[in-house]
Amino acid sequence: MAKLIYSAIASADGYVEDAAGTFDWAAPDDEVHRFVNNLERPVGTYLYGRRMYETMLYWETAHAVPGQPSSVREFTGIWQAADKIVFSKTLESVSSARTRIERDFDPGMVRQLKSAPEHDMTVGGADLAGQAITAGLVEELQLLLGPVVVGGGKRALPDGVRTDLDLLDTRRFAGIAVFLRYRPKSA
């Protein structure tokens, strides 16, 4: 049975976007990118909201950008090899291979997906992840916290949800980013 993992890069104060909607402060350095590649390698399916999908579309053509570091080229291959499901009421079509649109987030459908694949799945985008966390579908949280306080914006974790966590792993990177891996106690 596959695990559903929420993985996010956030500010030290817990935001995935600042108040202006930007996240340029979250760009990983090469060390962090290689670490993320190792986390993403076992993923067989990405679940995205529309905005996160549109952000991640970069990886559909990133291999064509000259001078990319090997960690970026490697992630491009990892992303392109995985299936993608985009939950959106407004997206008309997709621009990447191995991608389909679902109009509504259905916890029952996600449970069914989790029971079938041999590869783990991730949920990307704070809003969609919040729905999955609220529904009790997320078995692991992987948070990379950057050395910045942005003071507001889009929160990485949903408001109004209480979930006790077990700390499974930590790692500190030279660039001062910190990785935290948790499992909800109810999982």
N, C-alpha and C positions, 0 to 999 in steps of 0.2 A: 504494500500500500504506500502510495506517495505521501510525502509531507507537503503541507502548504506553508511556505516561508514568506514572511514579510521582511524585506531587506531594504534599507534606506540609508542615505547619507544625509545627516542632519547637522545643524549648528549645535553648539554646546548647550544652548537653551531650548533645543528640541524642535526646531523649525526646518522644513525641507525647502521652503522658499521664504525670502524676506518679505517685508510689507509691500515692496514694489513688484513682487512676483518673480524676482530673479534668484538665481542660485549659482552664479559664477564663482562664488566663494567655496563651492562644494566640489570643484574639479579635483579628482584624485591625482596625486603624484604617481610616479612609476611604481614605487614600492606598494602603495595601496592598490593600484590598478592590478598588479600581479596577484595580490591577495584576493581581490574581488573576483578575478578570473577563476581562481581555485574554488571559490564559493559557488560560482555560477556554472562551472563545468558539469555538475550532475543534474542541472535543471533541464527538464524536457519540455515544459510549457510555462510561458509567461502569461499571467492575467493582468491586463491593463485597463485603466480608464482611458478615455479619449485623449486627454491632455498628456498623460504619461506616454501613451503610444506615439503621439505626434513628436514628443521629445526624443523617444528612442528610435524613431525612424532614421535618424542619423546613421545608425549602425547598418542599415541596409546597403549603403553606398560608401561607408567609411574606408573600405579596402581600396577604393579608387583615389583616395587623397594621398598625394605623394609625401614621403618623409615621415609617415606614422611610426611611432615607436613599436617595437615588437609586442608589447603588452596590449596596445590598442588594436593591432592587427589580429592578435589572438582573440580578444574579446569579440571582435567583429565576426569571426568564425563561430564562436560559441553562440552568439545571439542569432545569427542566421540559421543555425542548425536546429534551433528550438521552435516549437509551435507557439503561436501567439493568439490569444483570444482577447478581443477588445470589447469592453462593455460600454456601449454608447447608444443613446437614443438619436443622436444627430449625425454621426459619421455615416456618409453615404457609401464609401468604398474604402478599401485598404490599399496601401502602396507597398506592401512587403509580401514576400513569399511566406507560405506556411501560416497564414493569418486568416482569421474569420471574425465576424462581428456578431455579438449577442446584444440584443436590445436592452435586456434587464439583467441585473445581478440576481441570480437565483441560487441561494445556498444549497438547495437540493441538487442542482446540477453540478455545483462545485464538489459536493460530497461524492457524487457519482464519478466525476473526473478523477478524484483522489483515489477511488477504489480500483481504477483500471490501470493507470500507467505504472511502469516500473521506475520512472524517473520522477524526481521531486518537481514541484511547481512553485513559482513565486508569484506574489501579488504585488504589483507596482502601482504607485500613486497613492497618496495619503488618504484620499476620499474612499477609494475602492478598498484599500487595506482596512480602513476603519469599519466598513461594512462587514468585511470578512472577520475581523477581530470581534466585533459585536455579535456576530453569528456563531462564534466559538469555533471557527474553521482553521485558524492559524495555529500551527504546532510549534513554530519557532519564530523568534524575532531576531534579526541581525541588524544592529544599528552601528553605523560608523559616524562618530561624532567628530566634527572638525573644530579647530581651535578658533572659533569665532562666535560671538554673541550678536544676533541680528535684531533682537528686541521685539519681534513680532512677525506675523506673516501666516503661512500655512503650517499648522502643527503636524508633526510626524505621526503622532498618536491621537486617537479620537478622544474628545471630551466625553464625560459622562459614563465611561466604562471603567469598572474596577476589575483588574486582573492581577492576581499575585503571580510572581515570576520566580523561577529558579535560574540562577546564573550558571551557564554552562561553560562559558569561555570568555576570556578577555585578551586583548593584545594592544600594545602601544607601539606606534610607528614613529620613525625618526622625525617625520614632519609634524609630530605632536597629535596626529589623529589617534583616536581610541576606538577599538572595536569591542562591542558588547554583544554577546549571544545569549539569549534567554529562551526558556521554554515556559509557557503558561502552566501553572500547577495543575490546571484542569485538563491539560492535554495528555 
